[in-house]
Amino acid sequence: MARAIISPDKALIGAWLVALVSTLGALFIGEVMGRSPCVLCWYQRIAMFPLAVVLGIACYVSDLAVRRYTLPLAIGGGAIALWHSLLFAGVISEAIQPCAQNGPSCSGEDQVLFGYLPLPYLSFAAFCLISLLLFLSRKKERK
C-alpha cells in the first residue's frame, strides 16, 4: 500500500495558509501600498477572501468535507487568474481587457510587485496550490 505524500489534515492546513497569506498580501498591497486593484483583481479577491475564512474554520473543526464547496471556488478563482495572467503576458488582445475602461490597467506597472513579480502570476500560483492541496486533503479509502 502506497503512503500519501501529505496527510489530508496537513494538506487542508496548507491550503488555508496559502489562502490566508494571499488574502493578507492582497490587503497589504491595496491598503498599505496604496495600489488600486483592477477589475480582474477584484474578482480574484472575491474568490480568495472567503477561502481564507472557510478553510480556517474547516481546519479548526477538522472538516475534510470542505473541499466539496471550496474546490470550485479555488478553481473559479484560478480561471480568472489565468485569464489575467494571459492578459498581462500579452497573449490575449488588449481590445478585450475589462480593465481598460473601468479603472487601473490589468497589465500596467501596478501589476508588478518589487519590480519583477507579476501579481497575476502570483495569484494564479496561489489558486493552483490551493486547488492541489484541497485535492490532496481527501481521505484515502482503505481496501
Buried (B, 14 or more C-beta within 10 A) or exposed (E): EEEEEBBBEBBBBBBBBBBBEBBEBBEEBBEEEEBEBBBBBBBBBEBBBBBBEBBBEBBEEEBBEBBEEBBEBBBBBBBBBBBBBBBBEEEBEEEEBBBBEEBBBBBEEBBBBEEEEBBBBBBBBBBBBBBBBBEBBBEEEEE
